[in-house]
Amino acid sequence: MRLLTIAAALAVITACGPAGARIGDEGVGVDTDTTGDADTDADSDADTDADTDADTDADPPGNDTWTGWRDFAFAETDWADACEERASESGPEVTLDPEFAGALSACQACDQLFEVTVDPEWVCDGVRLGTPTVRGVEWRENGGAVLYRIDWDWQRQEWADASVLADQVEVATDGLRYRYSGQADGWRDYDVTGFAVIQ
């Protein structure tokens, strides 16, 4: 019964409205006086809406990606031939990911963390590369950077302390360039030349 009463009232309002006007249009007025007087109806519907939309042009924090490669060079030994092989790397930033909060605690100097997938997983006749791995970046005020590797300690079930992967990183216009040396399996010395783009 109430709905019928409201519908009837709307019908009356619609019938009584000026020609061409639609119910619900703000600031619409039709002057039906044709004697030549000026239309003095004022549109009092001022636009007071403030533009509160956030600027979405820039990527939000934690939205970078790591893309790059590492060239491994193993010297010849009595048990293995010399070998050179490239491994490609890519992965998302995980600095703000709650699942990596422990990794960030393990690398308190790190400004950004990335979960990097390495391909291939094996290089130079049986040297295994950890994948995925967590890579940390500390940006230095002098324009350089330090790269860290944060490993998962399976025995303790927690993130181990971060180890410096490369401490003399050149921050070039096209990306990060770095070098370091290591030893695989306790006897195979190698040198690495690396490059990465973070964007």
Order of alpha helices (4+ residues) and beta strands (2+ residues): alpha-beta-beta-alpha-beta-beta-beta-beta-beta-beta-beta-beta-beta-beta
